[in-house]
């Protein structure tokens, strides 16, 4: 089986360099002729219904989302997509049933997922062999996560083995304790140009944790551990840190995707793009590991893990 790595920066459909984020996300996807699934599209889908056969999945149905975001000025509730599948306490295969898709798109979703390993496995289960999972991911260095430490391989494995479906108190606290004023007082372009110490970037909510005190922290600890869902960036990544995690997951046999395309964070931007290709059925663990490691960008293969 000849499965060669693909790392050109050209669009699969046109042969020309992608010029915008949608081109990058769809670099290995043909919406007009493939069946797709988009996760968390809300009111701004990457693949609109008129582009081809696409279904939408979210953590609530359409009515629930419209109610949740009714007073949010950043969400046009009239444009919220029609949700086909609700994915939350149940697995994605349970939600979609027997349907299988040529591609899945998730823009700024993976960082919200408590169990990244389980999330990737559930998506692999609803993709056809060779299907594409296309991810747009915020680069924490140029976002409000700039002060936070990169998520580690150990943290992802622990979250998976615990079967977590909600953000933990540690991640919730880390968010509010570290969140900086990006965008707002500081832009991604400023972080690129001036390369400041992240700890010198203004805090978005100065003093918020100090005002809580021990009693307040204990109160929220009990609420989160009791099931309160606080939507934060559970995990944070850079292009390098994610590639190293994928390499480690490959080596322990916990990944069923190879890297089909990789666009690192562009100058003055705050996100990067990864297209993952579901591996064929029937590969041995050794074949799967070798194929994944060969597909990684230079410097992230065997010698780095």
C-alpha positions as CSV (number, residue, x, y, z in Angstrom):
1,X,0.0,0.0,0.0
2,X,1.6,3.3,-1.1
3,X,0.4,6.1,1.2
4,X,2.7,9.0,0.6
5,X,2.7,12.1,2.8
6,X,1.3,15.2,1.2
7,X,2.6,18.6,2.2
8,X,2.2,20.9,-0.7
9,X,0.5,24.3,0.0
10,X,-1.7,24.0,-3.1
11,X,-5.4,23.6,-3.2
12,X,-6.6,20.1,-4.0
13,X,-9.2,21.4,-6.4
14,X,-7.4,24.2,-8.3
15,X,-3.7,23.5,-7.9
16,X,-3.2,27.1,-6.8
17,X,-2.1,28.3,-3.3
18,X,-5.2,28.8,-1.1
19,X,-5.8,32.5,-0.6
20,X,-8.1,32.5,2.4
21,X,-9.1,30.5,5.4
22,X,-12.0,28.7,3.7
23,X,-9.7,27.6,0.9
24,X,-7.3,26.2,3.5
25,X,-10.1,24.4,5.4
26,X,-11.5,22.9,2.2
27,X,-8.1,22.1,0.6
28,X,-8.9,18.3,0.5
29,X,-12.7,18.6,0.3
30,X,-15.1,18.9,-2.6
31,X,-18.4,20.0,-1.0
32,X,-20.4,19.8,-4.2
33,X,-19.6,16.1,-4.7
34,X,-19.0,14.8,-1.2
35,X,-21.2,14.3,1.8
36,X,-20.1,16.2,4.8
37,X,-20.6,17.0,8.5
38,X,-19.8,20.3,10.1
39,X,-19.4,20.6,13.9
40,X,-20.4,23.8,15.7
41,X,-21.2,25.9,12.7
42,X,-23.8,28.0,14.6
43,X,-24.6,31.0,12.4
44,X,-21.4,31.0,10.3
45,X,-21.0,27.6,8.6
46,X,-17.8,27.0,6.6
47,X,-19.9,24.8,4.2
48,X,-23.3,26.4,3.6
49,X,-26.2,24.1,2.5
50,X,-26.2,25.5,-1.0
51,X,-22.6,24.3,-1.5
52,X,-23.5,20.6,-1.3
53,X,-24.9,17.8,0.9
54,X,-23.8,18.8,4.4
55,X,-25.3,18.1,7.8
56,X,-24.7,20.0,11.0
57,X,-24.0,18.8,14.5
58,X,-23.9,20.8,17.7
59,X,-24.3,20.4,21.5
60,X,-28.0,21.5,21.3
61,X,-30.7,21.4,18.7
62,X,-31.5,24.5,16.7
63,X,-34.3,25.7,19.0
64,X,-32.0,25.3,22.0
65,X,-29.2,27.2,20.3
66,X,-31.5,30.1,19.4
67,X,-32.6,30.3,23.0
68,X,-29.1,30.1,24.4
69,X,-27.8,32.9,22.1
70,X,-30.9,35.0,22.0
71,X,-29.2,37.9,23.8
72,X,-25.7,37.4,22.4
73,X,-24.8,40.4,20.1
74,X,-22.2,38.3,18.3
75,X,-24.7,35.6,17.1
76,X,-27.4,36.2,14.5
77,X,-29.9,33.7,15.8
78,X,-31.9,33.9,12.5
79,X,-28.9,32.5,10.7
80,X,-28.2,29.6,13.0
81,X,-28.0,26.4,10.9
82,X,-30.5,23.6,11.1
83,X,-28.9,21.1,13.4
84,X,-29.3,17.5,12.3
85,X,-27.5,15.8,15.1
86,X,-27.0,16.6,18.8
87,X,-23.6,15.5,20.2
88,X,-23.1,15.8,23.9
89,X,-23.6,13.1,26.5
90,X,-24.0,10.5,23.7
91,X,-21.3,9.6,21.3
92,X,-21.2,10.9,17.7
93,X,-21.8,7.4,16.2
94,X,-24.9,7.1,18.4
95,X,-26.1,10.5,17.2
96,X,-25.6,9.9,13.5
97,X,-26.6,6.2,13.4
98,X,-25.5,4.4,10.3
99,X,-24.5,7.5,8.2
100,X,-20.9,7.8,7.1
101,X,-19.3,10.9,5.7
102,X,-16.6,11.9,3.2
103,X,-15.5,14.8,5.4
104,X,-16.0,16.5,8.7
105,X,-15.2,20.2,9.3
106,X,-14.6,21.7,12.7
107,X,-13.5,25.4,13.0
108,X,-12.4,26.5,16.4
109,X,-14.0,23.5,18.1
110,X,-11.2,21.1,19.2
111,X,-9.9,23.5,21.9
112,X,-13.3,23.2,23.6
113,X,-13.3,19.4,23.7
114,X,-12.6,17.8,27.1
115,X,-11.6,14.4,25.7
116,X,-9.6,15.1,22.5
117,X,-8.6,11.5,21.9
118,X,-12.2,10.2,22.3
119,X,-13.4,13.1,20.1
120,X,-11.0,12.1,17.3
121,X,-12.0,8.5,17.6
122,X,-15.7,9.2,17.4
123,X,-15.2,11.4,14.3
124,X,-13.0,8.6,12.7
125,X,-15.9,6.2,13.4
126,X,-18.3,8.3,11.2
127,X,-15.9,9.0,8.4
128,X,-15.4,6.7,5.4
129,X,-11.9,5.3,5.0
130,X,-9.9,8.1,3.4
131,X,-12.3,10.7,4.7
132,X,-11.0,14.1,5.8
133,X,-11.3,15.8,9.2
134,X,-10.5,19.5,8.6
135,X,-9.6,21.6,11.6
136,X,-9.1,25.3,12.1
137,X,-7.3,25.8,15.4
138,X,-6.4,28.9,17.3
139,X,-2.7,29.3,17.9
140,X,-2.6,30.1,21.6
141,X,0.4,32.4,21.3
142,X,-1.7,35.0,19.5
143,X,-5.0,34.7,21.4
144,X,-6.4,35.3,24.8
145,X,-4.7,32.0,25.8
146,X,-1.2,33.5,25.3
147,X,-0.2,33.1,29.0
148,X,-1.4,29.5,29.3
149,X,0.9,26.5,29.0
150,X,0.5,24.2,26.0
151,X,-1.6,21.1,26.6
152,X,0.5,18.1,27.2
153,X,0.3,14.6,25.9
154,X,-0.2,13.5,29.6
155,X,-3.1,15.8,30.1
156,X,-4.9,14.5,26.9
157,X,-4.4,10.9,27.9
158,X,-5.7,11.5,31.5
159,X,-8.8,13.2,30.1
160,X,-9.4,10.3,27.8
161,X,-9.0,7.6,30.4
162,X,-11.3,9.5,32.7
163,X,-13.8,9.7,29.9
164,X,-14.4,13.4,30.5
165,X,-17.4,15.0,28.8
166,X,-17.2,18.4,30.7
167,X,-14.3,20.8,31.2
168,X,-12.6,20.2,34.5
169,X,-12.2,22.8,37.3
170,X,-8.4,23.0,36.6
171,X,-9.0,24.2,33.0
172,X,-11.8,26.5,34.0
173,X,-9.6,28.1,36.7
174,X,-6.6,28.3,34.3
175,X,-8.7,30.1,31.8
176,X,-10.0,32.8,34.1
177,X,-6.7,33.1,35.9
178,X,-4.7,33.5,32.7
179,X,-7.0,35.0,30.0
180,X,-5.5,38.1,28.5
181,X,-7.0,41.1,26.6
182,X,-6.5,39.6,23.1
183,X,-8.3,40.8,21.0
184,X,-9.1,44.1,22.7
185,X,-6.2,45.9,24.2
186,X,-3.7,43.8,22.3
187,X,-4.1,42.3,18.8
188,X,-2.6,39.2,17.3
189,X,-0.6,41.5,15.0
190,X,1.0,43.2,18.0
191,X,2.0,39.8,19.4
192,X,3.6,39.0,16.1
193,X,5.4,42.3,15.8
194,X,6.5,43.1,19.4
195,X,6.8,39.5,20.7
196,X,6.1,40.6,24.3
197,X,6.4,38.4,27.3
198,X,2.8,37.0,27.5
199,X,2.8,37.7,31.3
200,X,3.2,41.4,30.4
201,X,0.1,41.4,28.2
202,X,-2.9,42.9,30.1
203,X,-5.2,40.5,31.8
204,X,-8.7,40.6,30.4
205,X,-10.4,40.5,33.9
206,X,-7.8,41.8,36.4
207,X,-8.3,40.7,39.9
208,X,-11.2,38.2,39.1
209,X,-9.6,35.3,40.9
210,X,-8.4,37.4,43.9
211,X,-11.9,38.7,44.4
212,X,-13.2,35.2,44.7
213,X,-10.9,34.2,47.5
214,X,-10.8,30.6,48.9
215,X,-14.5,30.4,49.5
216,X,-15.4,31.5,46.0
217,X,-12.9,29.1,44.5
218,X,-14.3,26.2,46.6
219,X,-17.8,27.2,45.5
220,X,-17.0,27.0,41.8
221,X,-15.0,23.8,42.4
222,X,-18.1,22.2,43.8
223,X,-20.3,23.5,41.0
224,X,-18.0,22.3,38.2
225,X,-17.5,18.9,39.8
226,X,-21.2,18.7,40.3
227,X,-21.8,19.0,36.6
228,X,-21.9,22.7,35.7
229,X,-20.6,23.1,32.2
230,X,-18.4,26.2,31.8
231,X,-17.4,26.6,28.2
232,X,-13.7,27.5,28.0
233,X,-10.7,26.5,25.9
234,X,-10.0,23.2,27.7
235,X,-6.9,22.5,25.7
236,X,-4.5,25.0,24.0
237,X,-2.2,24.3,21.2
238,X,0.5,25.7,18.9
239,X,1.3,24.1,15.5
240,X,4.4,22.5,17.0
241,X,2.7,21.2,20.2
242,X,-0.2,19.6,18.2
243,X,2.2,17.8,15.8
244,X,4.2,16.4,18.8
245,X,1.0,15.2,20.4
246,X,-0.1,13.5,17.2
247,X,3.2,11.8,17.0
248,X,2.9,10.6,20.6
249,X,-0.7,9.3,20.0
250,X,0.6,7.5,16.9
251,X,3.3,5.7,18.9
252,X,0.9,4.5,21.6
253,X,-1.7,3.4,19.0
254,X,-4.4,5.9,19.8
255,X,-4.8,7.7,16.5
256,X,-6.5,6.6,13.3
257,X,-5.6,9.7,11.2
258,X,-2.6,10.7,9.1
259,X,-1.8,14.3,8.3
260,X,-3.0,15.1,4.8
261,X,-2.4,18.8,4.9
262,X,-0.9,21.4,7.3
263,X,-0.9,25.1,7.1
264,X,1.1,26.7,10.0
265,X,0.0,30.0,11.5
266,X,0.5,32.7,8.9
267,X,2.2,36.0,9.8
268,X,-0.1,38.3,11.8
269,X,-2.8,35.6,12.0
270,X,-4.0,33.7,15.0
271,X,-5.0,30.2,13.7
272,X,-3.5,27.3,11.9
273,X,-5.1,24.5,9.8
274,X,-4.7,20.7,9.7
275,X,-6.4,18.2,7.5
276,X,-6.4,14.7,8.9
277,X,-7.1,11.7,6.7
278,X,-8.8,8.7,8.2
279,X,-6.6,5.6,7.7
280,X,-7.9,2.6,5.8
281,X,-9.4,-0.3,7.7
282,X,-7.3,-3.4,8.2
283,X,-3.9,-1.8,8.8
284,X,-1.7,-3.4,11.5
285,X,-0.7,-1.2,14.4
286,X,2.8,-1.1,13.0
287,X,1.5,0.0,9.6
288,X,-0.7,2.6,11.1
289,X,2.1,4.1,13.3
290,X,4.5,4.2,10.4
291,X,2.0,5.9,8.0
292,X,1.1,8.5,10.6
293,X,4.7,9.4,11.5
294,X,5.7,9.6,7.8
295,X,2.9,12.0,7.2
296,X,4.0,14.5,9.8
297,X,5.8,17.7,8.8
298,X,9.6,17.4,8.7
299,X,11.1,17.2,12.2
300,X,8.1,15.5,13.9
301,X,8.6,11.9,12.9
302,X,10.6,9.0,14.4
303,X,13.5,11.1,15.6
304,X,11.3,13.4,17.7
305,X,9.1,10.9,19.7
